[in-house]
Amino acid sequence: MSDARAHDEEADARADPRMLRRLVSYLGPYRLQVGVSLVLLFTGAALELAGPYLTKVALDRALPARDAGLLGRLVLLYVGSLVLAFLAEYAHTLLTAWLGQRVMFDLRVQVFEHLQRLSLRFFDRNPVGRLMTRVTNDVEQLNEAFSSGLVTIFGDVFTLLFIVGMMLQLNWRLALVTFTVLPFVAVATFLFRGLIRRAYRDIRVRLARINAFTQEHVSGIRVVQLFGREEPVLARFKKVNADHLEAHLRSITYYALFFPVIEVLTAVALALILWYGGGATLQGTMTVGVVAAFLQYTRRFFRPIQDLSEKYNILQGAMAASERIFELLDTEPDVPADAHPLRLPEPGRGEIEFRDVWFRYGDEDDWVLKGVSFTARPGERVAIVGATGAGKSTIISLLMRFYDATRGEVLFDGVPIRRVSARELRSRVSLVLQDVFLFSEDVTSNIRLGEAGISDERVREAARRVGAEPFINRLPGGYAQPLGERGTSLSVGERQLVSFARALAFDPLVLVLDEATSSVDSELEAQIEEALDELMRGRTSLVIAHRLSTVQSADQILVLHHGEIRERGTHAELLRRGGLYARLHELQFVRSAPADAA
């Protein structure tokens, strides 16, 4: 255990400067503001040194000489230094807060932009709640570091250096006596650093667990309530929350111990000044003003040390947060972009070809697809049928480049899709999934998806052609009606119709329907059959369906079984052949007929 801990501390020592440099790099676009902030910090630090020195002059010169004029000027200078220090601190606080907000804005945009580029495999492995923590809580923690940590640390460091210089200039012997407590301060700070770093790392990890747990169970609240699992879920949440509380209390305990230690060392330093300085004053080798100035400087000397310790608190939170943010930013997409992508031919034809494609999700996993080869010619309708888990949806995921084939090749208009940018490939394909996702925006926004080239008229035309316009017009706001989170204000069938309109509005070369009518009842299915026929006319279409009634008109039907294409042909050819497709057809139609008649 001790070896592992030593290894962690050694790794932390290497990681801290590296992460700090990376954090500081975000201040690069704001060099001018950072420079002004540092000037204000140096000005404030210098002004703070004026008070003790003016006190020394008053005690050693003005009071013994009974010089009221000099004393008055010293008082005015003292008040003036306080006013200027206040103004410098006010301007510095405003500027550093502005810097923190700007950096937080830039970093949050970078994290969100990076999330959108990551592959689906990444989201399969990471809960949404954990990723939300990266974008919100962790970035906010870095905001505190930038606004009240990184920049102001320079001010504290320079204050310490200025005070050390003034103390050595006033009386180097008394200064060395005062500095005898510094080794003890260094030891206390070193021990505190290791303990608080581990505590803050645990806090960030356990906060992410709370967010992930909460997001998952709030999203699945229907299941929780339906099966009466409120009490067990609450008990699990209490356990996760208690772990987070324990980490926080541990960090509080460390601070409760560290700050009194610093206070004791401060008192020891003051006692040493009174002992040595008082003796020297009685012997006539030191003035009362020097002792008084040292007492004030010592108080101000340990104040930045305490401030640095508090800022170390902030920095440790920032280090823990930055570790996790940079880990996310350093995650490369599983589907890499080609450094020199090829362009698809213009105008496109919409031909799709799978050449001996093999695929599995992990190196140790079973093969999901095994030697799949087929061609969908321009304008051809190809249906893919098979039992659940046969690999039908995986074919669509490979075509859309959500994943890359493990072996073999997928081509679009004769170009390997590995060599094509994902954005260009997906601009030529519209995908309608079984599980429709709608955003909380209005109907028009859900169909257009922010594409400026799609006009309102084109949105309405797409909705009319798929039969969605009648129910849209019945909504209180029509096309401007907000749909709520995930479109919960619409029925399942209505959400499916909106997804059809979305696919049509983008006018793709290739249309992919992945169980797209499985959530639509028979009445609605009949309503949209004509619209789908029109939608697929002139386009290459891949249709995945459990209901064989929706694929009988396909030009080619592929029967997938355990990741392999076992049969292919038209509906009539496959029925005559009497294989897997014929058995599926019998199960869905022949055996269901008596039940329907009854």
Phi, psi and omega in degrees: 000318181294323178295318179296319180294318178297322178296318179299317181293323177295318178296320178298319181298324178285325187284326185303306180299323181295315180291324178298317177298321180291322177294315181298331181299337179288347176275354183308313181293351185239041183300319181298312181296321178296319178299315178298319180297320179293321177300316178297322178295314180296320179299314179297319179297318180294319181294328179294336180281346184292321185304304180300322181293319177296326176297317178300314181298319180297317183287324186270337185237306187292311184291312178300325181274357183052043182266094183293326179297312179298318180298320179295318179296322178296320179296316179298318178298320180297312180296318179300319179296324178293318180296314180295322177297321178297314180297319179296319179294321179297311181295320180296319180297315179299316185291317180291325176297319177297317178299316180300318180293320180293316179296319178298320177299312181298316183291320180295321176297317180298317180296315182294320178297320180293321178302321182291340180270346184287155183282162180298330179302323178297316181287337174294330185267342188239124179297149181299320181300323178294319179291325176298324178298321179298315186285330186253284188298314184292320178294322178297323177298321178291329176301317178297323180295318182285321185280331183224015183236284190302309185290317184289340175300322178300319179298316179295319180296315180292326175300316178299315181296318179297317181295317178301316179298316180295320181294318178294325180290323181289310180196102187292330179293313179295326178296317180294323176299318180296323185282357180295341180275349186298322177302323179292323176298318181296317180297314180299318181294320180296314179296318180298320183301312182296318182293313186289330179297314180294322180297317181289328175295318178296322180299314182295319180297316184285331174295319177298323178294320177298313181296318180295316180296315181296313181300317183294316185278334172289320177297325181259030186298330179299316180294318180302312182288323182299320182261010176062042184260020183301315183293312177298321179295319178298320179297319178294321178295320178299322179294314179297318180293323179295323177298318178295318178299318181299319179295319178295315181296326177297317179294322178297321179299318180297318179292322179297334177272321187291313185296318175298326177298316178295321178297319179297316179295325175297315179297322178296318179297318178296321179296320178296322178296314179296321180293306183286314182293321178296317178297318180294325178294318178296328179277353178083013180264358180212146181267160178296325181298321178296316179298316179298318179296319179296321178299317179291318180296323181295317175303315181286336178292316182280341177297313175298329177296317176294321178298318179297324178294318177295320178291333174296325172305310180296317182294325178293319173299320180292321178297316178297318180291318182293326176306314185283323178293314181291328174299319177293314182295332180274355178286122180271146177300141177293337176254093187288150176276140178290136181296329179229076187295148175274154176264141174288149182295147176242133350287149181286157178254333180084034177269134181239135179222129172254124181245105175047055185274127173242145181205140168214153187284330179220164183297332182261357183279162176287157178292130176271321175237140183226105174062040182281125177223129173194165178229131171252109184283162181305129178080000183272146176258119180243125179255142178238119182234163180158171181291164176301133181087006181285342179110014183297307182293334178297323177301318179294319180297324178289320179297321180278358183060036166289330173224161173255145178299140177291318175220159181086191187211143173246131182239144175237117185053039176082359182253128177300127185290343173298332183267002183250142177295142182300324181297316181292319180299312185287342176290345182255002183229135171248132184242128175245116185266165175294315180266097185285132175249121175245145179272169184282004180279187183282177185298314181301316180295325180289333177276319184281327181055038175077006179282112185296335183283353179262112183280166176300322179296322178292325176298312182294323178296317178297318179295321179296318186291334178260005177078022180269343187296322180304313182285331177295318179294337179280345178291147182305321181257005181060228181291343179266008183284120174296141187261355182077171183299127180060019177068033185293345179283353179251156174286169180300315180296321179293321177298322179295321178296320177298321179293325175296316179298322178299314180297318182292323183297330181277355173047065186277163170285325183236134178246131180239124178245109181257095183054037192291338181252010184290335181262007182256133181289171186299322181295314179291325180298318177295326182294325186262356181301315179295320179295320179293322177301316179293321181297320184276345183297127179081000180241146169291131185229132171249124184238120174253127185206145169277325180281111182292341179296336183274353184239005185295334180270006183293147176290331181210133178243126177255127179259113184261133180217118182052043174081004180238147174278109182270328182217153174207149181154187177277172180302312182294318181297318182289325176295318180296329183288332175070033180260219182300316182298317179299321179292319176299318180297318179297317180298322185276329189245306187293311184286337179277346183298313179300322179296321180293320180295321179295000000 
